[in-house]
Amino acid sequence: MMRVRMKDVLTQRRLVLAITLGVMALPVQAADANADLNRAWAAGYRAALTCSSLWNGAGKSLDAIERDELTGIYPEIESDVRALKADVGETAKQVRVRYRDDMPPRVAQWTGGEGCVTLPIGASPPPVGDIAPRPNLDGQSWPLGDEGARWPTTRGYGKFQRATVAIEDFGGRTSSLLIVKDGRISVESYWGGHNMHTAQRTFSVAKSMAATLIGHAVHRGQIDVTSPAAIAEWQRPGDPRAAITTEQLMRMASGLTSDTAGNRTDAIYMGGASVRQWTVQWPLLNPPGTRYRYANNDTLLAVLSLKAAQAKADGVLNPSAFFDRIGMARTFVEHDKDGDYILSSQVWTTARDLARLGLLYQNDGLWDGQRLLPALWRSFVTTPSGPQPAGMFGYGAGFWLLNKTDGVPADAFGAFGNRGQYLIVIPSRQLVIVRQGYDDDKNRLDIAALVKAIVAADSAD
């Protein structure tokens, strides 16, 4: 039995490498394949994170990228990431990282308003310049722009001072903290050279953005999330996956196999594999809707279903156009080489843009009097349905629930991302909380404690 399991593991690793490199067979020893794969992925990781950090938003220095983005990473690639060097082409907005003398370098190419594309090994960069520039909304009134965003204060952070002035007491390494009360910013602080225009990777906060885009399509009558997901590869007669709904994908209840807990999708994030070739392949393991298993693939498949539904309705999936409507003009939704958006993790945004997303939900899908989400969408994404995760947080449809946290209102919900990215919305308190960071396994923010302290401060009026 052990030999069979080991064979399966080695076969899976070879499959991943084959998909990543775009070849049919790899007649190499497993140990060499793993070493080559890790080094190729490390090069892709350095290229991607350097590209996005440099040109999405306000940009970061190479030293800051080294300190923030290239720390706290997966241990199997960390030493290679450290050893490899990035060749930055400022004119072409391209980052190249060579990992072997006999192979082409890994390349990440900035595309403009949709961030960077990480290419498969040997692929040619996509044409640049065909994407419309993002609008400059800075001079508009808050929340569309930045004018009048802050509550005037005369004494520090006002009533939230005790809860937030020592942010390090809550753990982790914080880069930004915003508290929006009654629609305007009460607290806004940055660390490590960040400012209100610094875009940072969202990690899985992007999943909540994906749920928002799906909600907008529901409002426009372009998709029914209770119907089977529109995944073309599942439509052959007898394929049981054809019964999986978009809602089940949003609720992490697809029943699909995933290779690891959390389903890291390294082949997409670091290898340059396309979203479609990586996600549609997984077989069914459990009846849809019966098991909760957090998986990047589920969100990516939900977005593929959204894209197909919009195409059928003569629409085009354009995340930037939607986010620009609510002032999130410094939010970069990145895609793969085929143009499919990686809305499970690869989005870069600012703290103020996250606050704008929170305000859209605080206002129950209304923006400046115009409805962008269905009237019951907030209730839908924050209502647990079916299987739930173990632990202190519940799960809705693309959003986490703080319904088990003492001292926090029952309607509190949020978008959570790795390394300490949080957007918390508490409609009953007219509170939106944004925290971005660079946490690692040894030092993580206690988000429940932070939210509890902010709610207590708000209650002390």
C-alpha positions, -999 to 999 in steps of 0.1 A, spaced: 0 0 0 28 24 8 44 18 -26 11 25 -43 7 58 -24 43 69 -31 38 61 -68 6 83 -68 25 111 -52 53 110 -77 29 107 -106 11 138 -93 43 158 -90 53 148 -126 18 158 -138 21 192 -121 56 198 -137 43 187 -171 14 211 -169 36 239 -157 62 234 -184 38 225 -212 54 191 -220 38 157 -225 64 135 -207 92 140 -183 116 110 -182 135 122 -152 141 109 -117 115 121 -92 141 139 -69 154 158 -99 119 167 -111 110 180 -77 142 201 -74 137 215 -110 100 222 -102 108 240 -70 135 262 -86 113 270 -116 85 279 -93 108 300 -71 119 319 -102 82 324 -112 74 336 -77 102 362 -76 93 374 -111 56 377 -103 59 394 -69 86 418 -81 66 428 -112 33 434 -93 51 452 -64 69 476 -88 41 486 -111 7 480 -95 -3 511 -76 23 534 -61 51 509 -64 77 497 -40 115 498 -39 135 466 -45 146 466 -9 111 468 4 100 440 -20 128 419 -6 117 427 30 80 423 26 70 402 -4 98 377 -5 96 367 32 72 344 49 70 322 18 67 285 13 97 267 28 103 244 -2 111 274 -24 124 300 0 161 292 -4 158 293 -42 139 325 -41 167 340 -20 194 328 -43 178 339 -76 181 374 -90 156 395 -109 164 414 -140 141 443 -141 133 459 -175 119 493 -166 111 503 -201 93 471 -211 78 467 -176 91 432 -175 108 411 -149 130 381 -159 145 356 -135 169 329 -148 168 297 -129 188 274 -152 215 281 -179 199 258 -204 163 271 -201 146 304 -208 141 327 -179 108 330 -160 91 362 -171 64 383 -156 50 411 -178 31 441 -166 -1 447 -187 -12 481 -175 -46 482 -157 -47 445 -151 -14 441 -133 12 414 -142 10 381 -161 33 353 -151 42 334 -182 49 297 -187 85 289 -194 94 299 -229 61 318 -237 62 351 -254 49 382 -235 15 394 -244 11 427 -262 10 457 -239 -10 489 -244 -44 475 -254 -59 479 -220 -76 512 -211 -59 532 -184 -75 534 -150 -93 566 -142 -78 592 -118 -105 597 -92 -83 612 -65 -100 646 -67 -135 632 -64 -154 633 -31 -151 603 -8 -158 574 -12 -155 576 -50 -123 597 -46 -102 608 -16 -115 643 -9 -132 646 25 -124 610 34 -112 616 70 -133 627 100 -117 658 114 -101 649 147 -82 670 172 -69 643 195 -53 614 177 -76 586 169 -104 598 190 -124 570 207 -105 542 188 -71 553 202 -68 528 229 -80 499 207 -55 506 179 -26 527 190 -6 496 200 -15 475 170 15 452 176 -2 440 208 -26 421 185 2 402 168 15 401 133 33 428 112 9 454 101 13 476 70 -20 494 71 -50 499 94 -82 518 86 -114 522 106 -143 537 88 -172 549 110 -204 562 96 -189 563 61 -158 583 69 -123 573 80 -117 576 117 -83 558 118 -57 556 90 -22 545 98 6 530 77 39 513 85 70 502 65 68 530 39 33 522 29 8 550 22 -28 553 10 -18 546 -26 3 515 -19 -13 484 -35 -6 452 -17 -15 416 -26 -49 406 -12 -43 368 -11 -77 352 -4 -95 385 1 -98 382 -37 -124 354 -32 -147 379 -16 -141 402 -46 -151 373 -69 -183 369 -49 -190 406 -54 -185 403 -92 -209 373 -93 -234 393 -73 -233 422 -98 -239 397 -126 -269 382 -106 -283 417 -103 -280 422 -141 -297 389 -147 -266 373 -163 -262 343 -140 -283 321 -116 -259 308 -89 -283 280 -80 -280 265 -115 -252 241 -125 -219 259 -131 -212 267 -168 -180 246 -171 -177 233 -206 -154 204 -197 -180 190 -174 -209 187 -199 -201 154 -214 -228 128 -208 -223 110 -175 -199 135 -159 -212 139 -123 -195 173 -120 -222 187 -143 -245 189 -112 -222 213 -92 -237 247 -89 -220 281 -88 -233 286 -53 -217 253 -41 -184 265 -56 -188 299 -38 -195 280 -5 -164 257 -8 -188 227 -10 -182 215 -46 -172 180 -34 -142 181 -58 -108 166 -50 -81 190 -41 -44 181 -38 -37 199 -5 -56 215 23 -63 250 10 -55 239 -25 -25 261 -31 -27 261 -69 11 268 -71 10 258 -108 -11 289 -115 4 314 -91 41 305 -97 42 282 -127 23 302 -153 -3 274 -158 -36 286 -171 -66 287 -147 -87 265 -170 -61 237 -175 -55 235 -138 -90 237 -123 -113 217 -145 -93 185 -142 -102 175 -106 -126 146 -101 -155 144 -77 -147 130 -43 -179 138 -23 -215 145 -32 -218 183 -40 -230 203 -11 -221 178 16 -186 186 26 -168 219 33 -132 220 19 -115 253 14 -101 253 -21 -88 280 -44 -101 259 -73 -137 263 -62 -134 301 -65 -116 300 -98 -142 276 -112 -170 300 -100 -153 328 -119 -151 306 -150 -188 299 -147 -194 337 -143 -173 344 -175 -193 318 -195 -226 331 -182 -217 367 -191 -205 356 -226 -238 339 -232 -256 371 -222 -234 391 -246 -214 405 -218 -176 405 -210 -161 399 -176 -143 431 -168 -134 434 -131 -117 467 -135 -148 484 -149 -168 473 -119 -143 483 -93 -137 516 -110 -174 524 -105 -169 523 -67 -136 542 -67 -113 511 -65 -92 525 -93 -60 512 -76 -72 476 -76 -54 454 -101 -71 420 -109 -44 399 -125 -50 371 -150 -33 342 -166 -18 341 -201 -52 332 -216 -70 361 -200 -87 342 -172 -87 362 -139 -70 347 -109 -96 359 -84 -86 334 -57 -55 354 -47 -38 375 -74 -54 409 -68 -35 439 -56 -53 467 -38 -49 496 -13 -64 499 21 -87 527 10 -100 506 -19 -108 477 5 -127 502 26 -147 512 -4 -156 475 -10 -167 473 26 -189 504 23 -206 488 -7 -216 459 16 -224 482 45 -249 500 23 -264 466 12 -252 468 -24 -261 505 -30 -235 529 -43 -243 566 -45 -280 556 -46 -275 531 -74 -280 494 -68 -250 473 -79 -257 441 -60 -291 424 -55 -311 436 -25 -306 404 -6 -270 397 -17 -254 407 15 -277 383 34 -269 356 8 -231 358 11 -232 361 49 -257 332 56 -241 298 64 -257 271 43 -247 235 43 -214 223 56 -193 246 78 -156 248 86 -143 237 120 -129 266 141 -139 299 153 -152 314 121 -181 304 99 -184 306 61 -210 320 39 -206 324 1 -171 339 -4 -171 357 30 -161 346 65 -185 350 94 -176 363 129 -208 348 143 -189 328 170 -169 357 183 -179 369 218 -182 407 220 -187 412 183 -222 418 168 -237 388 151 -239 405 117 -201 410 115 -185 393 85 -153 397 65 -129 389 37 -98 371 50 -65 366 32 -31 349 40 -4 369 58 -30 389 76 -52 406 50 -86 415 65 -117 435 55 -144 434 83 -179 449 79 -203 453 108 -235 469 93 -252 473 127 -223 495 139 -217 513 106 -181 500 109 -156 489 83 -122 477 94 -93 471 70 -60 456 81 -32 446 58 0 430 68 30 407 63 24 381 90 41 348 90 35 314 107 53 326 139 36 359 143 0 363 132 -26 390 140 -55 379 162 -83 394 141 -110 384 166 -93 403 194 -87 434 173 -123 435 161 -136 430 197 -114 458 209 -127 482 182 -163 472 189 -158 479 226 -143 513 218 -172 521 196 -197 510 223 -181 534 248 -199 565 233 
